[in-house]
């Protein structure tokens, strides 16, 4: 049986088309993917992201443990700050990519991918068991306690303070929610509990991700749609979330990342703090960064009329004797650009900017060109 979020009834009332997404019954769209995509690019949209996982790590050596577990440098985070990071195995493959927030003294909140919650908890517990300074560190899966929404778009800042009024009670100290800066998180009292609100997102637009108890997020959902209506805010499904993130080349676990793909190969070296000292996967990642990766994630756009590229479509060279050189991992028709776009892995020597390639679409080789990431810029 598929799991349902606290907002399931709200989706039904709005006439959402529901699909199985990683074992969750989630809205893929309400009106149309293009309509919802354009709402986020031009105005505002709200997404149910309650399927994401929340893990807390707390205790006197929590930061030291996370700095061994994750690729980025936790020591850079003051209270109320967050960062994107990855969790890798010894071979450098991605166990997951995630956001980590320093929410209170010696207390961290990790937001992980829905499909990886169980695997992440097992992996993290294994690493904690072998961590020398583990005494006093508490690792807790809080996913079942929380629901979450993402409110994204250029007009969100104009109405978000009406949704969560007042000053923060923890994390970054702000008088108004809209005062938060990018990658900051604050705690607000709401509905008899706490809301964790980060100025982050997965769309390439300004926005906020709000985590709270189930009943509180139901109230937040209703208030966002009410306060945001004059600004063009619409409920948005996972279909638009995918086209939005593809346009800005954000990775999706299971597509751009998996346990056999490293952050170096995925073009995410910026989020690897080699200088911080030892962490899981460091030796393999440093070796790959020094010698060069086996494969490279490239962005491409179709240059002829064709159906949009989709995951697993073969990528072919465009020279006289065409040979298969890689595979598409994400692809769609870009609502912002009006063309087919995609991401795929090819050998590094085949991944130069402006290089012509071919994408096999339904048995036909269609011309494309590798371009500089991202497809869409503000």
HELIX and SHEET records of a PDB file:
HELIX    1   1 UNK A    8  UNK A   13  1                                   6    
HELIX    2   2 UNK A   33  UNK A   42  1                                  10    
HELIX    3   3 UNK A   62  UNK A   69  1                                   8    
HELIX    4   4 UNK A   74  UNK A   76  5                                   3    
HELIX    5   5 UNK A  114  UNK A  116  5                                   3    
HELIX    6   6 UNK A  117  UNK A  129  1                                  13    
HELIX    7   7 UNK A  143  UNK A  145  5                                   3    
HELIX    8   8 UNK A  156  UNK A  158  5                                   3    
HELIX    9   9 UNK A  160  UNK A  163  1                                   4    
HELIX   10  10 UNK A  177  UNK A  179  5                                   3    
HELIX   11  11 UNK A  214  UNK A  228  1                                  15    
HELIX   12  12 UNK A  229  UNK A  231  5                                   3    
HELIX   13  13 UNK A  238  UNK A  247  1                                  10    
HELIX   14  14 UNK A  269  UNK A  271  5                                   3    
HELIX   15  15 UNK A  274  UNK A  276  5                                   3    
HELIX   16  16 UNK A  282  UNK A  291  1                                  10    
HELIX   17  17 UNK A  348  UNK A  350  5                                   3    
SHEET    1   A 2 UNK A  17  UNK A  21  0                                        
SHEET    2   A 2 UNK A  24  UNK A  29 -1                                        
SHEET    1   B 7 UNK A 170  UNK A 171  0                                        
SHEET    2   B 7 UNK A 185  UNK A 190 -1                                        
SHEET    3   B 7 UNK A 193  UNK A 198 -1                                        
SHEET    4   B 7 UNK A 207  UNK A 213 -1                                        
SHEET    5   B 7 UNK A 146  UNK A 152 -1                                        
SHEET    6   B 7 UNK A  44  UNK A  48 -1                                        
SHEET    7   B 7 UNK A 233  UNK A 236  1                                        
SHEET    1   C 5 UNK A  81  UNK A  88  0                                        
SHEET    2   C 5 UNK A  94  UNK A 104 -1                                        
SHEET    3   C 5 UNK A 107  UNK A 112 -1                                        
SHEET    4   C 5 UNK A  53  UNK A  58 -1                                        
SHEET    5   C 5 UNK A 138  UNK A 141 -1                                        
SHEET    1   D 7 UNK A 296  UNK A 302  0                                        
SHEET    2   D 7 UNK A 340  UNK A 346 -1                                        
SHEET    3   D 7 UNK A 324  UNK A 333 -1                                        
SHEET    4   D 7 UNK A 314  UNK A 317 -1                                        
SHEET    5   D 7 UNK A 356  UNK A 361 -1                                        
SHEET    6   D 7 UNK A 364  UNK A 371 -1                                        
SHEET    7   D 7 UNK A 296  UNK A 302 -1                                        
END                                                                             
